[in-house]
Amino acid sequence: MTLDPELSKRIIQAVEDGFDAQIAFTQQLVQNPSLRGHEHAIQDLLFRSLQSRGYDMDRFKMDRVAIEAHPGGAKYSDDHSDAPIVVGIHRPRDETGHSLILQSHLDVVPEGPHDMWDDPPFSGKIEGDWMFGRGAGDMKAGAAANIFALDALRRIGLQPAATVYVQSVVEEESTGNGALQTYLQGYTADAVLIPEPMDETLVRANIGVLWFQVQVRGVPVHVRDMGEGANAIDAATRIMDALRELEADWNAEKADHPYFEDDPHPINMNIGKIEGGDWASSVPSWCTIDCRVSLYPGRSAEDAAREVTERIAAFARSDGFLSNNPPQVVFNGFHAEGYVLEEGSDAETVLGRAHEAALGAPLQSVMMACYLDTRVYALYNKIPALCYGPKSRSIHGINESVSLSSVKKITQAMALFIAEWCGTEDIKK
């Protein structure tokens, strides 16, 4: 049943009335430098914020053994976060609507050189329509929207007439294990909504992601005798060329994958980090490159990892030095499959109505060539997984920012979606 137009107006106004507080809370989140492994304080902040609103609370750690035993789990490394997962639970008096998960992640990627930013990376500065700071778009504005969309209903004396789980996870930027742990913990619902910065669109298809390292050993000598040694960095650059060939081959398959055929370059192989050598006047004895590559939906991470390993091994056999000194391939992060959101679900229909009511235009869908936690809910919970959120700029880059006017509209759409999907009941009888 669609929302009464008068109720829709009240909900939209309720978000407006609470938006100054929402901005302040978002700014507080941005000003917390929740880098990988340092998310404990911000997760505690989320816990207290949800608890103060009267939600039932759950907080739990990740189960390494269970995660690594699951096909969607990524390998642990020394850098893996041990911050807890936080869940706030709303339970209605009468369960008459559809249940819902509202999820967000609060881990952020490194901020890069501070002197490249116009202001400190965790300033939360507001200039015009934009709030700046690492994580402002990806995705602290969305984390706040989850809470304040529910607050808007409370402001007019209503609450969802179904169970709602507000989940705050970590490890989204490096393994996806936080979201997977919520599934392993037993949490599920009739749908999930994740307000990532999607420029006011809905993600229709999403790639999978592999992280891996290639470790190369050379033969160190003094540079005066470099012809007698073997430069590990030079060898690593030759491997990079082979990886570019793999990337080209996978991109050539795009016509076989719906939603990817019109993208000029859907599969991206990123050489994200390179380290090697010990001394400028010594031929380097070691080099390690850290890589990330995307996968089409429907391909298992295990299968893609096998091909990466085989292609590097085949190249090494053809290389004069590497044939006798084969590189090692180590999978050390994302090991995740992609997904496609099938068209026609009731949840998408309801979100479409909410979007049009709040933004005044039909909801558009897009393919997104990055990792999203929605893959857990789509592939394993097997529920409609809606990734939909505000406009942003320079996520993972310099001067990351999020549009506040867009955040407001998205929060209004989210509140309308919750009201229709879950139904509403009076807070007090």
Secondary structure, 3 states (H helix, E strand, C coil): CCCCHHHHHHHHHHHHHCHHHHHHHHHHHHCCCCECCCCHHHHHHHHHHHHHCCCEEEEECCCHHHHHHCCCCCCCCCCCCCCCEEEEEECCCCCCCCCEEEEEECCECCCCCHHHCCCCCCCCCEECCEEECCCHHHHHHHHHHHHHHHHHHHHCCEEECCCEEEEEECCCCCCCHHHHHHHHCCCCCCCEEECCCCCCCEEEEECEEEEEEEEEECECCEHHHHHHCECHHHHHHHHHHHHHHHHHHHHCCHHHCCCCCCCCCCCCEEEEEEEECCCCCECCCEEEEEEEEEECCCCCHHHHHHHHHHHHHHHHHHCCCCCCCCCEEEEEEEEECCEECCCCCHHHHHHHHHHHHHHCCCCCEEEECCCCCHHHHHHHHCCCEEEECCCEECCCCCCCEEEHHHHHHHHHHHHHHHHHHHCEEECCC
